[in-house]
Amino acid sequence: MALNARLDHRNPLVFDTHELGRRPGALQRLNRTIDAPVDLGIQGVIGVPEGASVELDLRLESVMEGVLVTGTARASAKGECVRCLEPLEQVLTADFQEMFSYPDADDRGRPKAEPADDAEDDEDTLFLEDGLFDLEPVLRDAVVLALPMQPVCQDDCPGLCSECGARLADDPEHHHDAVDIRWAALQGLAGSLEDGEKDELSGAEPGVDEKQEK
């Protein structure tokens, strides 16, 4: 990964490591509550709403090659049950650990004699910039991994009726009388015969009713 470009120390997800210095073994613990950035989660499924509080507990440790960041993020995620489509909310706890490397040190923490010629070596590496690091990409990855891909309001949610869309949890006795398609034609034929008999009765010969009246 390329070096971060002009990190802003005022960004709540940008952290300063100058207090650690470059003394291997030095530790720093930080607690910070931030507003969730946009699209923090699995888009269209479940995530932490933009602006919601996210509590961060961080442990910064200075090592030879950079700063090892270990932490936990806690927040409330909101989404929709994939079975019954009802809104849901769940407590999110996401753990993460990431190394932020010194841009001028090799994998053994020694100063590099020359910049690396092979960009592929740095593709998956996160770097410190002037002693600062941006936690946002690490936080995003951790939250996505901690969230369910198919959230449900409860483990045994029965979902919706496949025929009428009713929420089955609201009516456990909900059902529809099943009609065997093999008898459906005969039932229709029986109905036609009944209608025919009614027509015959209504079409009786004239005078029959008159004789009965006399």
C-alpha positions in Angstrom: 0.0 0.0 0.0 1.3 3.4 -0.9 2.2 5.9 1.8 -0.7 7.9 3.2 -1.1 11.3 1.7 -1.3 14.3 4.0 -3.0 12.8 7.0 -5.0 15.3 9.1 -4.4 15.0 12.8 -7.8 16.5 13.4 -9.5 13.5 11.9 -10.7 11.4 14.8 -9.5 8.2 13.2 -5.9 9.5 12.7 -3.6 8.8 15.7 -0.3 10.3 16.7 2.6 7.9 17.8 5.2 10.6 18.6 4.8 9.9 22.3 6.0 6.4 21.8 9.2 7.5 20.0 11.0 4.7 18.3 11.8 2.8 21.5 10.9 -0.9 21.0 8.7 -2.0 23.9 7.2 1.4 24.6 3.4 1.1 25.1 0.5 3.6 24.9 -3.2 2.9 25.6 -5.9 5.1 24.1 -9.7 5.3 24.5 -11.6 7.4 22.1 -15.3 7.7 21.1 -15.8 8.7 17.5 -18.7 9.3 15.1 -19.1 6.4 12.7 -18.0 7.3 9.1 -20.4 6.7 6.2 -20.9 3.1 5.0 -19.4 1.4 8.0 -20.5 -2.2 7.6 -22.0 -4.3 4.8 -23.8 -2.0 2.5 -27.5 -2.7 2.0 -27.4 -5.5 4.7 -26.3 -4.3 8.1 -23.9 -1.7 9.5 -23.2 1.1 12.0 -25.3 4.2 11.0 -23.3 7.2 10.0 -22.7 9.4 13.0 -23.4 6.7 15.6 -21.0 6.4 18.5 -18.1 4.0 18.1 -16.0 3.3 21.2 -12.3 2.5 20.5 -9.9 0.8 22.9 -6.4 0.8 21.5 -3.0 -0.5 22.5 -0.1 1.0 20.7 3.2 -0.8 20.9 6.5 0.3 19.5 8.4 -2.5 17.7 11.5 -2.5 15.6 9.7 -2.1 12.2 6.9 0.2 13.3 3.9 0.5 15.6 1.7 -2.5 16.3 -1.9 -1.4 16.9 -4.2 -3.8 18.8 -7.8 -2.7 19.5 -11.5 -3.3 19.9 -14.3 -1.3 18.5 -17.8 -1.3 20.1 -21.0 0.1 18.5 -24.6 -0.7 17.7 -25.3 -2.0 14.2 -28.7 -1.8 12.5 -30.0 -3.7 9.6 -32.9 -5.9 8.4 -33.7 -9.5 9.1 -33.2 -11.6 5.9 -36.1 -13.9 6.8 -38.9 -11.6 7.9 -37.5 -8.2 6.7 -38.1 -6.6 10.1 -35.6 -4.0 11.4 -33.0 -5.3 13.8 -30.3 -3.9 16.0 -27.4 -5.7 17.6 -24.3 -4.9 19.6 -21.1 -5.0 17.6 -17.7 -5.9 19.0 -14.9 -5.9 16.4 -11.3 -6.9 17.4 -8.3 -6.0 15.2 -4.5 -5.9 15.1 -2.4 -4.2 12.5 1.2 -3.2 11.9 1.9 0.3 10.8 5.5 0.3 9.4 8.1 3.0 9.4 8.5 4.0 5.8 12.3 4.1 6.1 12.7 0.7 7.8 13.0 -2.8 6.3 11.2 -5.9 7.7 13.9 -6.1 10.5 13.5 -2.5 11.6 16.8 -1.4 10.0 17.0 1.8 8.0 16.7 1.1 4.3 19.7 2.0 2.2 17.6 2.8 -0.8 13.8 3.0 -1.6 12.4 -0.3 -2.6 12.2 -0.8 -6.3 9.5 -3.5 -6.1 6.2 -1.9 -5.4 4.6 -5.3 -4.8 6.5 -5.6 -1.5 4.6 -2.6 -0.2 1.2 -3.6 -1.6 -0.3 -4.9 1.6 1.7 -2.7 4.0 0.3 0.2 6.0 2.8 2.9 6.8 3.2 5.6 9.3 3.3 9.2 7.9 5.2 11.7 10.1 4.3 9.6 13.1 0.6 9.4 12.2 -1.6 6.5 11.1 -5.1 6.3 9.8 -7.2 3.6 11.5 -10.2 3.9 9.2 -9.3 1.1 6.7 -8.5 -1.3 9.5 -11.7 -0.4 11.3 -13.8 -1.0 8.2 -12.3 -4.4 7.6 -12.8 -5.4 11.2 -16.4 -4.3 11.3 -17.2 -6.2 8.1 -15.7 -9.4 9.4 -17.6 -9.1 12.7 -21.0 -8.6 11.2 -23.2 -11.4 10.0 -23.6 -11.7 6.2 -27.2 -12.8 6.7 -28.6 -11.1 9.9 -31.7 -12.5 11.5 -33.9 -11.0 14.3 -33.7 -14.3 16.2 -32.0 -17.6 15.4 -35.4 -19.4 15.0 -37.1 -16.7 13.0 -39.7 -18.6 10.8 -39.7 -15.8 8.1 -42.7 -14.9 6.0 -45.5 -17.0 4.5 -44.6 -18.0 1.0 -48.2 -17.6 -0.1 -49.4 -14.3 1.4 -46.3 -12.8 3.0 -47.6 -12.8 6.5 -44.9 -12.7 9.3 -45.1 -16.2 10.8 -43.7 -15.2 14.1 -46.8 -13.1 14.8 -49.1 -16.0 14.1 -47.6 -19.5 14.7 -50.8 -21.2 13.7 -50.9 -19.4 10.3 -51.5 -21.8 7.4 -53.4 -22.2 4.1 -55.6 -25.1 3.2 -53.7 -27.0 0.5 -55.7 -28.2 -2.5 -54.4 -31.2 -4.4 -54.0 -30.1 -8.0 -55.2 -33.6 -9.1 -58.6 -32.9 -7.6 -58.9 -29.2 -8.6 -60.3 -30.1 -12.0 -62.9 -32.4 -10.5 -64.0 -29.8 -8.0 -64.5 -27.3 -10.9 -66.5 -29.9 -12.7 -68.7 -30.6 -9.7 -69.3 -26.8 -9.4 -70.4 -26.7 -13.0 -72.9 -29.6 -12.5 -74.4 -27.9 -9.5 -74.8 -24.7 -11.5 -76.5 -26.7 -14.2 -79.0 -28.3 -11.9 -79.9 -24.8 -10.6 -80.5 -23.6 -14.1 -82.8 -26.6 -14.8 -84.9 -25.9 -11.8 -85.2 -22.2 -12.7 -86.2 -23.2 -16.2 -89.2 -25.5 -15.3 -92.2 -25.7 -17.7 -94.7 -22.9 -17.5 -97.9 -23.7 -15.7 -96.4 -26.1 -13.1 -96.3 -23.5 -10.4 -99.8 -22.3 -11.5 -101.3 -25.8 -11.0 -99.6 -26.1 -7.6 -101.1 -22.8 -6.6 -104.6 -23.9 -7.7 
